[in-house]
Amino acid sequence: MNEWKSWEVFVRSQNGIAHRHIGSVMASDAAMAMQYARDVYTRRDDFVSLWLVASDQVISSAGQDKEAWFGTARDKAFRHATYYPVPEGVQHL
């Protein structure tokens, strides 16, 4: 028998929008994980797509890397829209 592992579950409620993480399931293989995810997460809501990813295949940035990954360059003011003057007559930016 295969070892059970964790699978992350993503759903999409309608075409044209992004999938969102909804939870996780434990299963021995991808087919079983898909079945469990369907049974557990799609009973109450209508979805058009279901994605599963083995939890051990998900990578992320570490908390201590926040500034290096997501910090903005404060010395580059030209990257902010407030740097540029708004022409007359422009209503929606």
C-alpha positions in Angstrom: 0.0 0.0 0.0 1.2 3.5 -0.8 2.0 6.0 1.9 -0.5 8.7 2.4 0.5 12.3 1.7 -1.0 15.7 1.8 -2.5 17.4 -1.3 -3.4 21.1 -1.6 -6.8 21.8 -3.1 -7.6 24.7 -5.4 -11.0 25.6 -6.9 -12.4 27.9 -9.4 -16.0 29.0 -9.2 -16.3 30.3 -12.8 -14.3 30.4 -16.0 -12.1 33.4 -16.4 -11.1 33.9 -12.7 -8.2 32.5 -10.7 -8.2 29.4 -8.7 -8.1 29.8 -4.9 -6.8 27.6 -2.2 -9.6 26.0 -0.3 -7.9 23.4 1.9 -6.1 20.1 1.8 -6.7 16.3 1.8 -4.7 13.2 2.7 -4.6 10.5 0.1 -2.3 7.7 -1.2 -2.3 8.8 -4.8 -3.6 11.6 -7.1 -6.8 9.8 -8.1 -7.8 9.2 -4.5 -6.9 12.8 -3.7 -9.1 14.1 -6.5 -12.0 12.0 -5.3 -11.6 13.1 -1.7 -11.3 16.7 -2.7 -14.5 16.5 -4.8 -16.4 14.8 -1.9 -15.2 17.2 0.8 -15.0 20.6 -0.9 -17.5 20.6 -3.8 -20.6 19.4 -2.0 -21.9 22.8 -1.0 -20.7 25.2 -3.7 -20.7 25.1 -7.5 -17.2 25.0 -9.1 -16.0 24.6 -12.7 -12.5 23.4 -11.9 -10.5 21.6 -9.3 -6.7 21.5 -9.0 -4.6 19.4 -6.7 -0.9 19.7 -6.0 1.1 17.4 -3.7 2.0 19.5 -0.7 5.6 18.5 -0.9 5.8 20.1 -4.3 4.7 23.5 -3.1 7.5 26.0 -2.6 7.4 29.4 -1.0 9.5 32.3 0.1 10.6 32.4 3.7 9.5 35.1 6.1 13.0 36.4 6.5 13.2 36.9 2.7 10.3 39.4 2.7 12.3 42.5 2.1 14.4 40.9 -0.7 11.4 39.5 -2.5 8.7 42.1 -1.9 10.4 45.3 -0.8 10.1 48.3 -3.2 13.0 50.3 -4.3 12.5 53.6 -2.4 15.1 55.4 -4.4 13.1 54.8 -7.6 10.2 57.3 -7.3 9.5 57.1 -11.0 7.9 53.7 -10.4 5.0 55.3 -8.6 2.2 57.0 -10.5 2.2 60.0 -8.1 5.5 61.1 -9.7 3.8 62.0 -12.9 1.5 65.0 -13.4 -2.1 64.2 -14.4 -3.1 65.9 -17.6 -6.2 68.0 -17.6 -9.3 66.2 -18.7 -8.2 62.7 -17.5 -11.0 61.4 -15.4 -10.1 57.7 -14.7 -6.6 56.6 -13.7 
